[in-house]
Amino acid sequence: MNLFELIWGIVPLESGMPRFVAIISTLVIMTTCVHADWPGQIPPDEVPVYVPDGYDPEQPMPLLIFLHGYSPLTTAWYNILLPLQDDAADRGYIFVKPDGSQDAIGEFYWNATDACCDMFGNGPDHVGYLMAMLESIKSSYNIDPRRIHLIGHSNGGFMCHRMACEHSDLFASVVSISGAMWYDESLCNPTKPIHVLQIHGTLDPVIFWLGGLIGLTPYPGANTSIEYWASHNGCSTEATFGGSFDLDWLTFFDETSRWLYEGCDDGEAGSAELWEIFGGRHFPSFTDEGKAVLFDYLDAHSKPETVCQADVNDDLWIDVQDVLEVIEDWETASDSTDVNEDGIVDVIDLLIVIDGWGPC
């Protein structure tokens, strides 16, 4: 049975549903089932998902996605250098750590910005890959759509900035550790406010604090990267000192300063913050205090609650399930699926659902 036959089976012609409406519904569902191929990568629906003990499928859970840096031969050494999985479980986060593609010399990478790190110009659609992975996780686990977070190191930090540029509507926050934004800010076109945290060492010898070049391609410094997000979120571009703490165990004092960009247009929806590791190198070694402060940041930065007219099943996502509920109640007076409240569930309600597609 193909997908069209399935739709006709769900909605027989004698139901009174116009044929063009069934065709529209079919095409909508098809668009959620088809994705590109990513040679050499684990399929996005097979990326391991780490679920904390006591997971209750009836309760929405926050999701944390970790993106590795430009990594030789394997990404497993991130389990030692930047271990977050156990802390994520302890704090009640579902956790995933996907691998990027491998290039011609065996390095794992993300195609993030023009500076980093598709060194051989292969052009994989890693934005699409991560979005397909997210959709797969969302279909299998009860994910809180207001608490989806990205953390990335180095190349993964660059990728966090790119995901914020292209999907600010989906992520509550992105945390870039030793990464950077697009140098050409016109390539970043976020549609919504988003919480962004930049963590960077002042003596980073790989991705310089003040910015630099990878090959012949420039990337901006830590201050410039975060000031873009301060501006986007309507915050002051003059930072305020927010205290210090011990993030990196390679130092013996509170070496990390928090710089806050205050006065944001909607502080619940978007903000900007810089953690400056004085004397810090490329790989900060998080202390227990550092990890605690990091997860405190994630806990405190979520998407604001919203009301979506077209979210007929109240899961804060407008997707195939909402379409199917409208179809099931076709030509009835159901309160939940009569989106425009005109007394009947019909094509107008279906089109409103389709027009609102995506997260609330």
Secondary structure, DSSP 8 states (H G I E B T S, - for coil): --HHHHHHHHS-GGG---HHHHHHHHHHHHHHH-----TTS--GGGS--B--TT--TTS-EEEEEEE--SEES-STTHHHHS--HHHHHHTT-EEE----EE-TTSEEE---SSSSS-TT-----HHHHHHHHHHHHHHHS-EEEEEEEEEEETHHHHHHHHHHHH-TTT-SEEEEES----SSGGG----S--EEEEEEETT-SSS-TTEEEETTEEEE-HHHHHHHHHHHTT--SS-EEEEEE--BTTSSS--EEEEEE---TTTTT-EEEEEEETT--SS--B-HHHHHHHHHHHHH--------TT-TTSSSEESHHHHHHHHHTTTS--TTT-TT-SSS-SHHHHHHHHHT-EE-
